[in-house]
Amino acid sequence: MGQGQPRGCRTTDQCQAHQVVEDGYEFFAGRELVTVFSAPNYCGEFDNAGAMMTVDDTLMCSFQILKPASATQQRGGYARPGTPGRSGGR
C-alpha cells in the first residue's frame, strides 16, 4: 500500500466510519460531517483508497491517504495459482 500526502482541513462537527468512500474520506452536509474509511481495496472488490484522520491540539484535522494496491501488488508480484482439482469425483 502506498501512502499519499497528508491533506488538511478545518475541524468538522462529526466524523463517521464504516462506509466505503472512493478517496478514503469524503465531506458531507456542508463540511460538517466527514466519513473516513481506512481499508483500501475493500474486500478486494473496490478500487477505493483508505484514509486516516488526525486531529491536532488546535482541532485542525489532516488526512493520510492510503492508495489502493494493484492486483499484482496484493499478491506480492506473483500470479495467483489456480485452484487444485479434486481427487476422485462423485
Salt bridges, closest charged atoms under 4 A:
none
